[in-house]
């Protein structure tokens, strides 16, 4: 059949799709008015006869009445909310359409399948262009629809590359128009693709344009050459029949979130549909295969380490991994380990929001006894716990064995922490009442205790920062890298934005003694652990804290932050986070800032432009106690901080929210605390999230962390990572000045007519005419 298209790019796409196994049909031919009509009306979205034939083929043991019941259920999806309709159909597609019928007088509950996901060749794949849809008196004609068994799963919207006004943004706008005028099409949509002939990106029905991503590899082994059109790579890599069905079944989530108004108590629910990016898709499939091999009879129980830079969707990748592993490993028990309560809560919330894909409810262990109860099961379950819950009973050097099953998989978030060691060491034994040291006891790393509890489990790690060369524990527990997605790739793909670094150390007058103390303290500070109570009690820490928290310095710091942040807001309206060295400094800094800007202060948790995120005990005194926040209050503040429209613009923290906290509108991080290694890299990544037209994040240094950033970059590069964690702000200024000079020169040049140019250069337009003829 000859192909009738509106542009060369459409013809190119159709021919590529045919090469992948799609049958081509011209939309008008199968329309109600066509030569071979397959639609009764232009309002029909599905190719009903093809879908009914597929249902009959895939469900031969289900009665005809039940198959018809399933088909009617699909047609009856009719919520006023477009994403809700899309989610309902997606559940039917991936879990089967629930039906009920009677056999021999007994009621029978069953499921009708619309697609054979295990055998792609058993399905029918169609590429149809110019498919006219009329809904609510609106007549629209999407460029290309990809049908699987009569269901339009993929919408491809193309713009002519020869038209300078036909950009990829216009293709996105066209899809937005379709959502408003022919919303029924999106009940059945899995993926949306936009292209202007040069760029080609994919997203979901709820994605804004910043979340449409290119697919950079056709095979998952190496990135496609920049000379290969993006559309070719995306069609071959993402939309080939096998990969398309894998993505639909295992790599789409509907993430739920709730936002409660503290004042009214009214809770608003929101659903966002997310489709895996290429780096997530290939990494998860590699990790699943590595885990299956490691958990086999001959396996070494080391699933490997997935290193994906912070902000690139690591938590969602862990959800995809868990969901697919549950299917492939025959209902294993999955244990998700973190090393901090706030991280445990954040990651648990991500999993809980994706329960449809996981097909079960994750459970959070409350304490050691609850953990033991959850793990003493025959199979199944997704259990969240902090690694500290694997501490043995007092006086014991071993943890009780909980299960010897082999189908238990332990997922460690931030797998490079030193807590995962095996080695024994002597620690103080303290009296339970007086807290006095009464002796010594042998203690081991938590990796040993986990092996005591789950001797045959398989271990896999996910990390946002690389494993250092001196870290021998991580490879011993988890194995080697399964997949790496570094900063350079992440920024290039638009998964994260660049981070710039600015030093404002001179603005706040840190004394020479302060510099010396920071250097000495920095040398003693363990790179991978938060400060212990013992360290905090040291005279050096106390003295350093006193110097950094000097009242005059705090006043200077407050003044500079207020001025700097207000100037930032004139360029890009977003939010900022201040990292203080101690809770005392955090509270004093807050008080100084609100003395400068009293209108930012409000006693009401739901109001005000600045807040402190911390806990305090009654023994800390009334000034600090006033800033104490409960878990529920911190959740409310988190929701406010993540909402771009909320008036909360600045937060002051010490340790909280420096890892795992994801607020895309956060664009500036003010650091006034000694930080190193993984902790530093985790902290600066708070500002690397993509948000609207945010050009990048900014780290402002008030304590001289530049050398620590260089060290962090050193072990990052040694691990094989590309791209700087931060770039000096001077580079951005140089780039801006270069562009400015170019623009000034353009405006300074005297304008010439075509006639003037031809007098000077008779052949000036010859090359241009040749290019036009070639196009």
N, C-alpha and C positions, 0 to 999 in steps of 0.2 A: 504494500500500500504506500502511495506517495504521501509525504507528510506535508500538511498545510499548517504553516506557522505564521506568527506575526513578526518574528525576528530571527536572525541567524543564531543568536544565543539560545533561543528556544529549540531550534532544530538541533543544535549541538548537544543540548541536554538530553533530548529525546533519543538521539543516536547512542549516546553514552549509556542511557538506561536500557536500551535494547541489548546492548552488548553485555549488560549485567544479568539479563534474563527476564526483563519486563516485556510484555507484549504491548505494542502501541495501538491505540485507538484514537480517532479524531472525534472530539466531543460532539460536534453537530451531527455526525453520522449516527450516534446512539441516542440523540435527543428525541423527545416525543415527536418531533417533526422530521427526523432524519430517515435515511434509507434503511437503517437497521436499528429501529428504536429499542432501547433497553430501559427507558424511563417512561412512566405513565404521565408524568407531569414535570415541569421545570422546577417545582419545589422539592422533588425527590433528591435526596442527598446520596442515599445508598443505591447501589446496583442490586436491586432486590432479588432478582432471579439468580444471580451469581452467588449471593450470600446464602440463599436458601439451599442451593445445590451443595455449597460447601458444608453447611450445617448437616445436611443429610449424609454426606460422605464421611464426615468426621465423627458422627454420632449414630452409627448404624443400630446400636442396641437400645436407643431411646425411642419411644413411640412417636409417631407422626404428630399427635396432638401436643406432646411436650415440646417438640421441635418448633411447632407453630407458636406455642406459648412463649418460647424463648425469643423468637423473632418479634413478636408483639411487644415484649418487654423492652427490646432495643428501641423500637419506634416510640414508646411511651415516655422516654426520658424527657422531661419537660419542666425543669426548674427555671425560675427567672434568672438564676445566676449561671453564666456561661461556664465558669471553672467547675462549678458543682456538677453540671451536666457532663463535662469532660471527665471528671473523676469517676462518676457513676459508670460511664461506659468503659473507662479503663479497667475498672474492677471486674466488669463482665468479661472483658477481653482477656485479662490475665488469670482470673480465678474461675472463669466459667459462669454462664448465666444460670442462676438457681431456678429449678423447675420442680413441679410436684405432679405426680400422676398415680393412678391406682393400677395395681397388678394383683390379680386373684383376690380382689376385695380388700387389699391392703394398700395404705398410702405409702408412696415411695418418694423420697427426696433425692434429687440428682442434679447434675450440672451438665449444661450443653456448651460445647466448645465451638468457638468461631474460627479459631486458627490452630493449626498444628505447629506448635513452637519447637517441638523436638525434631520434626522432619520438615524443613523448609520446602523441599521439593513437592510436598503433598498439598501445597497451597497455590493459588493463582495470583500472579502479579501483573498488574496493568499500569501503564503510563498513559494518561488521557490529558490532552490539552484542549483549551477553549471549551471548558465544561460550564455552560451557562446555568446559573442558579437564580431563580426568582423567588424572593421572600419579602413579604410586606410591601409589595409593589416596587421593590428594588431589584434591578437587573444587574447582576455581576458575573464576571467571567474570569475566574482564576487562570493563571497561565498553564500550570501543570498540576495535576493531582495524581498521586500514586495510590492505587487501590490494591488491597490484599483481600482476596475473597469477597470482592464487592464493597469493601469498606475503605473510604478515603483517609488513609492514615497519615499521608504526608502532603503538605501544601507547598508548592514551589512558586515563588513570585519573582519574576525577572524584569530587569530594566535594560533598555538598549544601551550598550556601551558607547555607541556613536553619538548619543545625545548627552551633552555635558550637564543638562539639568536632571537627567535620569540617574540618580545616585542610589546607593544601597539604602540610604535613609528614606528615599521615596518608596522603595520596595517595602520597607517596614511600615511606612505610613499607609500603604495600600492594604496590608494585612490588618492594620488597625481599623481601616474602613470596612473591610469584610466582617470583622468582629461585630461592628455596630449595625451592619445592614443585612448580613446573611449569617446570623449567629448559629443556626442549626448545623452549618458545615463543621463548626468547631466542637460539636458534641463528640465527633468521631476522630478528631485530629490527634495524632501523637506528636508530630514534629512539624515545625514551620521552617522553611528555608528561604533566604533572601539573597539576591545576587544582582550586581550591576555589570557582570561580565568580567570585572577585575577581582572584586572581593566576593566571597561566598560564605555565608554564615548560617548556623542553625540555632534555633531556640524553641521555647515552648509557647503555648497559647497565653501564658501570663508573663512572659519575659519582656522587660523593656529592652531597648536596642543595645544597651551596654552589656546585656547578658547573652546576646547572640554571639556565638563563638565559631571561629573557623575550625575545620577538621584538618589537622596538619600532616596526617600520614595515611597512606592507603592500606598499609599492612601492619602497623603497630611496631615495626622493627626499626625503621629510620624515617626521619622527617622528609617530606616530599621536597624536591628541588623548587626553588623560587621561580624557576622558569616554567613550571607546570601550572596551568590554571587552577586556582583554588576550587573552582566548581568540579573539575575532573577529580581532584583528590577527595572532595567531600562525597561526591556521588559514588566513587569506587570504594572509599573507606567506610563511609557511614551508611549508605543507602543500598549496598548490595543486599540481596534478600536475607542471607544468614545473619549478617550484622544488624540489619534493621529489626528483625524479629527478636534478636538477643537484647537490643536496646529497649524495645517496647516491653519485653517481659521482665527484664532485670535491672534496667538503668533509668527508670523514671520514678520519681517520688512526688507525692503531694504533701508538702511540708505544712503542718498545721501550727498556728501560733495564736495565742490569746493575749489580749491586752485589756487589763482591768483598770477602769477609771477609779483611782483611790477615793475620789470625792463622792461619786455616785454609786460605786460598786458595780456598775454595768460592765459586763465583759463582752468585748467584740472579738469574734473569731475571724481569722484570715487564712486562706489557703493559697500557697504558691506552688506551681508545678515546676519541677526542675528536671532537666534532661542532662545526663552525664556529658561532660566535655571529653574530648578524645584522650587526654592524659589520664582521666579517671577510668574510662572504659578499658583501656589496654592494661593499666596498672592493676586494676581489680581482677581481670581475667588471669594475668600472670600470677597474682597472689593466690588466687583460688587453686590454680594448677600446682603451684609450689606447696600449698598446704595439703592438698590431696596426696602429693608424693611424700611429703614429710610424715603424714599420719598413716601411711600404709604400713604393712607388716615389716618391710625392710627400711622404712623411713627413719630419719634421725631426730624427728620431732622439732626440727627447726624450720619454720615456715618462711623465714627471711625478714627483711626490713624494707618498708616502703617509705622513701624519703620524698615528700612533696612539700615544697616551700609553704610557709605560713600564708594563709589567705587564699590558697588555690583550691580549697574545697576538700581538705583532708578528712574532716569529720563526715561529710557526705560520702566520701569514698569508703569510709569504714562501714557506713550503712549499706552501700551497694555490695561490698565484700561479704558482709554478714548474711544479707538476704540470699545471695547466690550460693554461698557456702552451705546454708541450711538445706537447700535443694540438692546440692551435689554430694553432701556427706551424710545424707540420710538422717536428718533430724539430730544434729549434734547439740551439745550444750556449749554455748559460747559465753566466755567470761571476759568482760571488758574491764581492764585495769587502768586506773589513773593513780597519781600520787598526791592529789590534793582534793579536798571536799568540793571546792568550787568548780574544779575541772570535772569532777564526777557528775555534779549537777548539770553543768552545761552540756556535756556529751550525752548524758542520759536524756536531757530534753530534746536533743537532736534526734536520737533514736526513737523516743516516744512520739515525736511529731511525724515519724515515717512508718508508723505501725502497719499501714496497708501493705507496703512492700515487704516488710518483715514477716507479715502474716501471723504475728503474735505480739503480745505485750511484753516489753522488757521490764525487768524487776530490779530495783535498787536495794542492795543489802544494807540493812540498818546497823548491824553490828556483827561481831564475829560469830555469834550463835546463829543469827539469821543467815549469814553466808554459808555456814556449814549445812544448815537445813536446805538451802536452795541448791547446793551442789550434790546432795545425797539423793539424786533422782536417777531414774533408769535412762532417760534420754531427754533431749529438748531443753528449751529455755535459753533466754538471753539475760545474763546476770551482770549487774554493774557493781563494782566494789573498788574501794581504794586499796592500794597495796599494803597499807598498814594493818588491814584486818587479817593479814596472814601472819601476824605476830603470834608466837606460841603463848600458852598460858604462863603466868609468872613462875619462874624457877625451872622452866623447860627449855631445852635447846632444839627441840623438834616440834613440828606442827603435826596435828593428827591427820592421818590419811583419810581423805573424804571420798575418793573414788579412784579405782584403777582402770576406768574405762579409757579406751583409746580414741573415742569420738568426742573428746573435749578439746576445744580450741581456746587458747588464751590470747586475747588481743591487748597489747600494751600500747597506750597512748604516750607519746614521747618516750620511746624505748631506750634512749641513751642515758637515762638517769642512773646515778651510781647506786641507787637502792636495789638494782637488779643484780648485784654481785653475789658470789658464792662464799667469799672468804670469811673466816672467823676472826673476831677481834674481842678484846676485853673491854667491857663497859661497866660503868658504875652501877652498883646495886643500892637502891635508896629505900629508906624506911617509908612505908606507905603514909604514915601520919606526919612525921617530922621532916621528911624529905632529905634527911641527912644521909650521906654516903656510908653504908655499913659493910661494904665489901665489893667484890668484882664478880662478874659472870661472863660466860662466853656467849657471844651473839654472832649470828651469821647475816649475810645479805638476804634480802627477801626472795631472791631467786631460789635459794636453797629451801626456804620454807614453802614456797609454791610447789617445788618438786616433791617435798614431803607430802603435801596435801593431794597433789594431782600428778603422780609419777609418770603417767603415760600420756599426758596432755601434749598437744602441739602448740608451739609458741610463735606468734608473729608480731612484729612491731610496726607501728606507724609513727613517723616523726616529721616535724616541720623544719628541723635543723639537722645537719649531718652528724655522724658519729665521728668523734675525734680519733686520731690514730693511736693515742695512748689508751683508749677505752678497750680493754680486753673482755669485759663482762658482757657487753651487748652481743658481739658475734658468738660468744660461748652459749648464750641463752637463745638468741633468735636466728643466728646465721647471717649470711651476707645480704647485700642489697638485692631486692627483687626489681625495683624500679626507682628511677631518679627523675624528678621534675624540679629544676632549679629556678633561681630568681630570674635569670636571663630569659628562659623559656616562658615563664609566667608573665613577665612584663610584656614580652613580644606578643604573646597571645591575647593580651588584654584581660587575663585572669586576675592580675593585680596591677597596681600602679607603682611608679618609681617612688623611692623615699629620698628626700634631700636632707642634708645635715647642716645645721647652722650652730656655730659656737657663740654664745653670749656670756662667756665666763667673765669677761672684763666688765660687764655691766653691773655685777653684784658683789665685787670686791671680796673674794675669798682670800684669806691671809696666807702668807707663806707657810705658816705652821699647818694650816688646813690642807694645803697642797701636799706637804710632806706626809701628814697623817693619812691622807687618802691613798698616797702611793704605797705606804707601808701596809695599810689595811687591805689594799687591793691585792698585794702579794700573798696575804694570808687567806684571803677569801676563797673558799671552795667554789669553783666555777659552776657546779651543777646542783648546789644545794642552797636553799634559802638560809638566812642567818639563824643560827640556833639561839635559844635563850642564853646558853652559856657564853656565846660570842658577844651577845648584846650586853652582857653584864661586864665585859672587859672594860678596864679603865680607858683603853684606847678608843673603843667604840663610844663610850660616854663622852670623852673629850672631843672626838670628831663631831659627834651629834651636837654638842654645845657650840662648836665653832660654826658649823653649817647652819644651826638654828639660832644664831645670834640675832637679837631683835632688830638691830639696825640693818643687818643683811636681809632679814625677812622683809623689812619694809622696802628695801631696794628691789628685791626679787618680785614682790607683789606689784610694785609700780611698773617694772619692766614687762612683766607678763601681761598686765592689763593693757598697756600701750601696744605691745606686740600683737596680742590677740585681736584687738579692735582694728588694727591695720590689716591683719589677715582677713577679717570678716568683710572688709571693703572690696577685697579681690575675689574671695570665694566664701560664700556663707556656709559654714559647717560648724564642727564642734572640736573641743580641745580637752586633753587630759594632762594633769600635772602629777608627776611621780615624786612624792616627798620621801625623805629619809626615815622619818619616824612619825608616829601618830601625833606627837606633840607639835612637831613642825607643821604637819598637815593642818591641824586646828589653828595654830597661830597664823599660818599663811592665809587660811580662809578668812580669819578675822581682819587681817590687814587688807585683803582684797575688797571685802564688803565695806570697809571704812572708806575706801577710794570710790567704790561704786555701790552705795547703799541700796540702789534700786534693784541690784542683782539678788539681794537677800530676801528670803521669805521663810518663815517658820514652817509653813505648810509643805509637806513632802511633795505634793503635786504641783507646787508653784516654785518660782525662783529660777534664776539663771545659773547658779553655782551651788554645788553640794559636795560634802565630804563623804566618801564611801569607806567606812571603817567600822570596827566594833570597839567597845570600851566597857570596862568593868566599873562597878560602883566605887572601887578603891582608886580609880584614876582621877576622881574629883569631878565637880559639877561642870566645869568648862569642857572637858573632854567627853564626859558622859552625855552631854547635850548633842554630840555628833554621832552617838551610837546608832547603828542601824541593824534591824533584824533581817533574817533571810528573806522574808516577804517584802520588807521595805527595799532591800537591795534589788529584788526582782522588779519592783515598781520603778525604781530609779534606772535600772537597766533598760526597761521598756521606754522610758522617757528619753534616755540618751540615744537610743537607736532610732527614735522617731525624728526625722529631719524638721518637722513642723513644731516640735515641742520647744518651749522657751528655754529648757535646760541646755546650756551651751558649754559649761566647764565643770569638770569633776576633779577632785583631788583624791589621790589614792596613795597607799603605801605598797601593798602587795596585791590586793584584789584587782581583778580585771586586767592584769598584765599578761595573762595567757588565756586563750580560749574565748576572750570577749570579742564579739564581732559586731561593730557598729560602722557600717560603710561611710556614714557622713562624718566620721571622726577624721580630721585632717592635720591636727597638730599635737605632738607629744612633747611636753616640757619635762626634761629629766633633771632632777636635783637630788640624785641618790647614786651611790656607788653601785655599778652593775657590771657584770662580765658575762662572757661566753653565751651559753644557751639562754640564760635569763634575759640578757640584753637583746639578743636577736628575737626572742619571743616578744619582748616588750615593744620594740620598734615596729614590729609587724602589725601592731594595732592600727596603724595609719595607712596600710597599703591596700585597703579594700577599694574595689571599683564602685564609684557612685556618680551618677549623672555625668557631667563633664569635668569632674575633679581631675586636675592634671597630675597630681601626685600628693604624697604625704610629706610632712616636715617634722624632723626631730630637732628640738632646740635643746642645746647642752649648756647647763649652768654649773656643771661640776667637773668638766674636763674628762669626758669619756672617750675622746677621739682615739687614744691609744688602744683602749679596749675594743673599740670598733675595728681597728686594724687587726688586732689579734683574732677577733671573731671572723673577720674576712680571711685571715690566714688559714685557719683550720677548715673554713668553708671551702676555700680553693683547693686545699690539700685533699679534700674528700671528693673532688671532681666536680664541684659546683661552679657554675659560670654566672657572671653578673655580680655587681657590688650590692651588699645589703643596703648601703646608702651612698649617695653621691653628694659631694660638696656643693653647697648652694652656689658657690662661685661659678660652677659649671653652668648652672641654669641661667645665671646673670650674663655670662659670656654669650650663651646661645641667644638670649633675648637681645643683647646689644648688636649681635651680628645681623639678626633679622631686622632690627630697627634701622641699621645703616643701609640695608638693602632697600627698605621701603623709602627712606629719605632720599636715596639716590634716584629711585624711580620717580618720585614726585618732583625732584629738582631738574630732571632732564626736560629739555624743550620738546614739546610734542611735534611730531612730523606727520605729514600726510603721506598717503601711499605714493603720490607723484614725487614728493621730495625724496623718499627712500629709493625709488627706482632710478632717479637721476644719479644718486651716489652709488647704488648697487643694482645694476640692470638685471642681475640674476637672483635678486633677493627672494622673489616669490616662486621661483621655479621648483625648488625642493618641496615647498608647501603644496603646490599643485600636484606634484608626484604622489605625496602622501595621501592626499584626498582621493586621487584616482585609485590608489591601492586599497583604501578603506571601502 
